[in-house]
Structure formats: structure tokens, C-alpha cells
Amino acid sequence: MRATGRRWAVAIVAAGLGPGLASLGGCREELGPEPMPTATVTGRIHVAGEPIGGGWVEFHPVEGTVGLSRSAPLALDGTFRADKVPIGRVVIHLEQTKVEPTFKELLRRLPSPRREIQGPCVLDLDLAEEARRARARPPR
């Protein structure tokens, strides 16, 4: 009976000191993923001044950029706001956009633009200029 009383006393003392002893041991470790640097990107997407409205703009990390793909709705005037876009090189895709028929061929032929995101920024993406850069012939 006496041994049982000592066991209870040792168990109670050990339980009380346990959390304190664990923190003294230096074994404290934070678990979870490393934080990924991100930024808010706002801007406007258009073709020679004509807005690409409706649909979505997507940012996908490429070329070693660490992060998750992000998307944002495109307003009818071509503006958007995308939060938590990965810092680094991203490729930009447009999905379900509402464009004039003359622009559909341009979008079909145009390679997806790439940008370097270095922090919060304003992006003015002119797809006619992107077509010129890609040596594509913009529609007339």
C-alpha cells in the first residue's frame, strides 16, 4: 500500500514538471511548411486599350519559383486583384474571358506571358504588345 502511494506522488510530480522539463531540453521544434513569400498583384489586361473582361487571370509559378497557383476574377474593364501570388517567375493564363471575335485568334496564337513578381505590383498587360514581342502577327 505504501509503494502505491509513492507511485502516485511520483506520477503527480512528474506530470507537473513534464511540460517545464520538455521546454528546458532544447528539443522544441516548430512543425509545418516553410512560409512562401507572396505578394498582391493588381492591374489591367487589355488588347491595344480594349479590355479583356470577364473570366479569370491565373498566375502559375515556373522556373524554380516556390508557391501555389493563384487566380483572380477579371472585371469587365479588364482589372483584377490577385492576392498571395508567389514571388518569383510566373506564367500568366487567361481563362473563360469574354473577348471580341477578332481577339480570339490572337489569344489562341499568343504564348502565355511570363513576369517576374518581386513584391506588390501593378501589372498592365497589353496582349497586342505581347504578340509583337512573340513575333506573332496581331489581328487587324
Backbone torsions as a table, in degrees:
resi	resn	phi	psi	omega
1	MET	NA	-39.3	-179.8
2	ARG	-64.8	-39.2	179.3
3	ALA	-65.1	-36.0	178.9
4	THR	-65.0	-39.0	177.7
5	GLY	-63.3	-40.5	177.9
6	ARG	-65.8	-40.4	179.2
7	ARG	-60.2	-42.7	177.6
8	TRP	-63.0	-42.4	-179.9
9	ALA	-63.4	-43.8	178.6
10	VAL	-64.9	-41.7	179.8
11	ALA	-63.6	-41.1	-179.8
12	ILE	-67.1	-43.7	179.4
13	VAL	-65.1	-44.3	-179.6
14	ALA	-63.3	-39.9	179.0
15	ALA	-65.0	-38.0	179.6
16	GLY	-71.2	-34.4	-178.7
17	LEU	-89.6	-18.1	-175.3
18	GLY	-49.7	-55.3	-179.1
19	PRO	-62.2	-37.6	179.5
20	GLY	-67.9	-40.0	179.6
21	LEU	-68.0	-36.9	179.8
22	ALA	-63.3	-38.1	-179.2
23	SER	-74.1	-23.4	178.0
24	LEU	-77.0	-21.8	-174.8
25	GLY	-73.9	-12.2	-179.8
26	GLY	75.2	15.5	-177.1
27	CYS	-98.6	12.1	-178.0
28	ARG	-70.2	129.7	-178.1
29	GLU	-137.6	138.2	177.8
30	GLU	-92.6	124.1	-179.0
31	LEU	-97.6	150.7	176.7
32	GLY	130.6	171.9	-176.7
33	PRO	-71.6	156.2	174.3
34	GLU	-69.4	142.7	177.5
35	PRO	-66.6	139.1	179.4
36	MET	-102.6	127.3	179.9
37	PRO	-67.7	133.2	-179.4
38	THR	-136.2	169.1	178.8
39	ALA	-147.2	161.2	172.5
40	THR	-92.4	129.1	178.6
41	VAL	-117.1	124.7	174.8
42	THR	-117.1	165.2	176.8
43	GLY	163.4	-161.5	-176.1
44	ARG	-143.7	138.6	176.6
45	ILE	-118.5	129.1	-176.1
46	HIS	-151.8	169.4	173.2
47	VAL	-120.7	106.6	179.7
48	ALA	49.7	43.5	177.3
49	GLY	93.9	-19.7	178.8
50	GLU	-84.2	123.5	-174.9
51	PRO	-68.1	144.0	167.8
52	ILE	-93.2	102.5	-174.0
53	GLY	-109.3	156.9	-179.3
54	GLY	73.1	164.3	-179.6
55	GLY	83.5	-154.8	-173.3
56	TRP	-137.8	148.8	168.2
57	VAL	-110.0	135.0	-178.4
58	GLU	-122.6	142.4	177.6
59	PHE	-118.1	118.9	-178.5
60	HIS	-117.0	127.1	178.8
61	PRO	-67.0	138.9	178.4
62	VAL	-140.7	170.2	173.2
63	GLU	52.3	46.6	175.6
64	GLY	88.5	-2.4	177.5
65	THR	-69.4	133.6	-179.0
66	VAL	-100.4	128.7	178.0
67	GLY	157.5	-178.8	-179.2
68	LEU	-103.5	151.5	174.2
69	SER	-65.2	144.2	178.9
70	ARG	-129.6	150.8	176.9
71	SER	-137.5	159.1	179.3
72	ALA	-148.5	145.9	177.5
73	PRO	-71.2	145.9	174.5
74	LEU	-95.4	124.7	175.3
75	ALA	-71.7	165.6	-178.8
76	LEU	-62.3	-23.7	177.8
77	ASP	-88.9	8.1	177.1
78	GLY	86.2	1.8	-178.6
79	THR	-86.5	158.2	179.3
80	PHE	-154.5	166.0	172.0
81	ARG	-142.9	115.7	-180.0
82	ALA	-114.7	122.4	178.2
83	ASP	-96.1	153.4	175.2
84	LYS	60.6	37.4	174.7
85	VAL	-75.0	133.2	-178.2
86	PRO	-60.9	140.4	173.7
87	ILE	-74.8	131.0	-178.9
88	GLY	127.8	-160.0	-176.6
89	ARG	-81.6	130.0	178.4
90	VAL	-131.9	151.4	171.8
91	VAL	-104.5	141.4	-175.0
92	ILE	-108.8	124.9	178.0
93	HIS	-116.9	147.8	174.0
94	LEU	-113.5	134.1	-178.7
95	GLU	-128.4	137.6	174.1
96	GLN	54.2	38.4	-179.5
97	THR	-78.2	154.2	176.8
98	LYS	-104.5	104.3	-177.7
99	VAL	-128.4	158.8	175.8
100	GLU	-66.5	151.2	-179.2
101	PRO	-55.0	-33.8	-179.6
102	THR	-65.4	-25.0	-179.1
103	PHE	-88.6	-17.1	-177.1
104	LYS	-61.0	-41.4	179.3
105	GLU	-64.3	-39.8	177.5
106	LEU	-60.1	-47.3	-179.5
107	LEU	-64.1	-34.8	179.9
108	ARG	-66.6	-39.5	-176.7
109	ARG	-85.5	-20.5	-172.0
110	LEU	-76.1	125.2	172.7
111	PRO	-67.0	149.6	-178.1
112	SER	-63.2	128.6	179.0
113	PRO	-64.7	150.0	175.2
114	ARG	-122.1	143.7	179.1
115	ARG	-139.5	154.7	174.2
116	GLU	-99.1	115.1	178.5
117	ILE	-95.1	119.4	-177.2
118	GLN	-111.9	-6.2	-179.5
119	GLY	164.8	-171.3	178.1
120	PRO	-54.4	133.4	-177.0
121	CYS	-153.0	167.0	174.5
122	VAL	-112.6	124.7	-176.3
123	LEU	-109.6	122.3	174.5
124	ASP	-111.0	102.9	-173.8
125	LEU	-107.0	107.5	177.4
126	ASP	-98.8	110.3	-175.8
127	LEU	-68.0	-25.7	174.9
128	ALA	-66.0	-41.5	177.1
129	GLU	-66.2	-39.1	177.3
130	GLU	-62.4	-38.4	178.6
131	ALA	-65.0	-41.1	177.1
132	ARG	-62.5	-41.6	179.2
133	ARG	-62.9	-36.8	-178.8
134	ALA	-84.2	6.2	-179.2
135	ARG	60.3	27.0	174.9
136	ALA	-89.7	156.7	179.4
137	ARG	-95.3	113.3	180.0
138	PRO	-67.4	149.8	179.2
139	PRO	-66.9	152.6	179.5
140	ARG	-102.8	NA	NA
